[in-house]
Amino acid sequence: MSPKVISRLALGAYLLIFFGYLLGPLVVMSLTAFNSSGFPSVSPWACFTFEWFDVLFKDQRILNGIKNSIIIGIGTVIVSIAIGLSAALVLTQVWPKLRTTYYTIIIAPILIPGVVLGISTIVFWDRVSRLLGPSTDALFHNGIFLTILGQSTFIASYAMLIFVARLARFDPGLTEAALDLGATHTQAFRKILLPFMRPAIASAAVLAFLASFENYNTTTFTFGNYPTLTIELAQKVRYGINPSISSLAFIIVVLTVFGALAFEAYRRNTGNKERAKEGKAAPKSGGILPGFLRGNPAAVVLVLLCFTVITAVGTAQSYSPEQCKMDVRAAKQLEIDLRIEALEEKRRLRELGKTHEGPDIFGTPEVESEDKAPSSSGAFGDVFKDLEQGD
């Protein structure tokens, strides 16, 4: 076997282990959403069912948590993008000797534990509310407001890192040329810098929303009367969970895959159009697939995923696992009856054995023989026995 083949096999094994380690728990948890067992489990498998999705959609606490998480996530995105972009622009223009100090200050919230940030947010804005008067209590003690501010303190730092990486590729001469041609600073920012930063803004917005959606440490101190999804899930785990949590995880995984495929399909479609305009790749005509699917595997997979979801939803409306669940209950009851019979038989045999090997049925006490009489000699030997004989 050649070294090239060995290296490929090693790389394949590494990728298999790597993605299995990352995606294995998600796959297992997604499978538990379709098991009729009352506790999330894959083995033993009971019946295939969609009932846990119905349980999820009827759980008002979970739905309310999702709504609050989306609202807080959107607010966190707006605040974090504004702060992060401003900090990145200042970092590129600040005096070089102060750049390291400024960078350290901006990055510091990432290194601070979320618990500390949550407590600090409550204490700080409570003091601000007392300084401004009772009229501001409704705002500064609002759970959504406090959570957005608490999460933005460190998520803005992540956004700033993305913007700094993008600005490192920006040519300041473009802005200077626009200013020389009579444009104002606002026009130069809006028409030159902002379009250049658009991909970074989109990436930072997605990162900020996901970081806000899954945050727990900071949110647990600031949510007030507006619990997020992570707070509701943590409270549910304390009192026991059911597979409706697995159905929620499955939906989140599907939406994530759907979003990734949609972005990749859009990117490939845009690239194909640009290459076609440049004459590097002429658009293919004919064929079975529509134009936007040709040469775009991500779009094909996306369409197949949509059809699969639509088919699953249609099947869920008519599929009923009641007969299967009745069969499972009957099998479990039969197993329980067999175990009870086995225990009763075992107990009957044990009682029968005791009857044959037990004491006399007339209750006559057994008389111990002199040979089996216990010796009265202790630590002093036969000293007291010799004294008795002498008397």
Buried (B, 14 or more C-beta within 10 A) or exposed (E): EEEEEEEEEEEEEEEEEEEEEEEEEBEEBBBBBBBBBEEBBBEEBBBEBBBBBEBBBEBEBBBBBBEBBBBBBBBBBBBBBEBBBEBBBEBEEEEEEEBEEBBEEBBEBBEEEBEEBBBBBBEBBBEEBEEEEEEBEEEBBBBBBBBBBBBBBBBBBBBBBBBBEBBEEBEEEEBEEBBEEEBEEEEBBEEBBEEBBEEBBEBBBEBBBBBBBBBBBBBBBBBBEBBBBBBBBBEBEEEEEBBBBBBBBBBBBBEEEBEEBBBBBBEBBEEBBEBEEEEEBEEEEEEEBEBBBBBBEBBBBBBEBEEEEEEBEEEBEEEEBEEBBEEBEEEEEEEEEEEEEEEEEEEEEEEEEEEEEEEEEEEEEEEEEEEEEEEEEEEEEEEEEEEEEEE
